[in-house]
Amino acid sequence: MPSFVLVQGDQVVFEPAFGDAKVTVQTGTLSASGVDTINQKSVCVFGDQAEVMVGPCPYETDTYLEAGMGMLSIQQLAPDQQSGTTTSNNQPVLVQGSQFTALFTVIKPAQAPPPANTPDPLKQYTGQGTFQTTNTIVKA
């Protein structure tokens, strides 16, 4: 089923649940490298999603209640988030689609409260996210 093509400046929205981690998420922004435009905005192509890096964002878990920090990124697109037929720069254009797999990478571990004071041993958590587009004209 066709979905709206993503363009320069569209939002990357992360869900706050990353497995056991609860992340205070921030919204990211897509930078487009396609040569084609929609409403004078460049289209996003496969590979642009890899440039999204958001944070640092605080997180905690049920065990590690003293907040740590980490960065949000897109780990993998869903199959319905890139066009099978429409390209720009010989790359598939990105479309809104369903949900991508997101990655939260810990840069400062959360801590268990005293007296334990032990750090969270996990370095990454996976979650999900979606795209919000300003393009309401072109689908692929």
C-alpha positions in Angstrom: 0.0 0.0 0.0 1.5 3.4 -1.0 2.6 5.7 1.8 3.7 9.4 1.8 7.3 10.1 0.7 9.5 11.6 3.5 11.1 15.0 2.9 13.7 17.3 4.4 12.8 18.2 7.9 10.3 15.5 8.6 10.1 14.3 12.2 11.5 11.1 13.7 9.3 10.2 16.7 10.7 7.6 19.2 8.5 5.6 21.6 9.7 5.9 25.2 9.7 2.2 26.0 13.0 0.5 25.1 12.6 -2.9 26.6 13.2 -2.5 30.4 14.5 1.1 29.8 12.1 4.1 30.0 13.7 6.9 27.9 12.7 10.5 28.1 12.7 10.8 24.3 13.3 13.8 22.0 12.1 14.2 18.5 14.6 13.9 15.7 14.7 15.5 12.2 15.4 13.9 8.9 18.0 15.4 6.6 17.3 14.6 2.9 19.9 13.8 0.3 17.6 13.0 -2.7 17.9 15.2 -5.8 14.1 15.3 -6.4 11.8 17.6 -4.4 8.3 17.8 -3.2 7.0 21.4 -2.3 10.6 22.6 -2.7 11.9 20.1 -0.1 14.4 17.4 -1.0 13.1 13.8 -0.7 14.7 11.4 1.7 16.4 8.3 0.3 17.7 5.1 1.8 20.7 5.9 3.9 19.3 9.2 5.2 17.8 7.4 8.2 21.4 6.4 9.3 22.2 10.0 9.9 19.6 10.5 12.6 21.2 10.8 16.1 19.1 12.3 18.9 20.2 13.1 22.5 21.6 12.8 24.9 18.3 11.5 26.5 17.8 10.5 30.2 16.7 6.9 31.0 16.1 4.7 33.9 14.8 1.1 34.6 12.8 -0.5 37.4 16.2 -1.6 38.9 18.4 1.3 38.0 16.4 4.3 39.2 19.1 7.0 39.1 18.9 8.3 35.6 21.6 7.6 33.0 22.0 9.1 29.5 22.0 7.8 26.0 21.5 8.5 22.3 18.6 7.5 20.1 19.1 6.3 16.5 17.3 4.3 13.8 18.6 0.7 13.8 16.5 -0.7 11.0 13.6 0.4 8.8 10.5 -1.7 8.4 10.1 -3.2 4.9 7.2 -0.8 4.2 9.4 2.3 4.9 11.3 2.3 1.6 9.8 2.3 -1.9 10.3 -0.7 -4.0 9.7 1.3 -7.2 10.4 5.0 -6.7 14.0 6.2 -6.5 16.1 9.4 -6.3 19.9 9.4 -6.9 19.4 5.7 -7.8 18.4 5.0 -4.1 14.9 4.0 -2.9 12.9 6.9 -1.5 11.9 6.6 2.2 8.2 6.6 3.0 6.2 7.0 6.2 5.2 3.4 6.5 4.7 1.6 9.9 7.3 1.5 12.7 11.1 1.3 12.5 13.3 -0.5 15.0 15.1 2.1 17.2 18.3 1.8 19.2 19.1 3.5 22.5 22.8 3.5 23.1 23.9 4.1 26.7 26.6 6.8 27.2 26.3 7.1 31.0 24.7 4.1 32.7 21.8 4.5 35.1 22.6 3.5 38.7 20.8 1.4 41.3 20.0 3.6 44.3 22.2 3.4 47.5 23.5 1.3 49.1 24.0 -0.8 45.9 25.1 2.1 43.6 25.7 -0.5 40.8 25.6 0.7 37.2 23.3 -0.7 34.5 25.3 -3.4 32.7 23.4 -3.1 29.4 24.9 -0.8 26.8 22.0 -0.9 24.3 18.2 -1.2 24.3 15.9 -1.6 21.3 12.5 0.1 20.8 10.4 1.5 18.0 9.5 4.8 16.4 7.6 6.4 13.5 8.0 9.1 11.0 5.7 12.2 10.8 5.8 13.8 7.4 4.7 17.2 6.1 4.2 15.8 2.6 0.5 15.2 2.0 0.8 15.1 -1.8 3.1 12.4 -3.1 2.9 8.7 -2.2 5.2 5.9 -3.4 
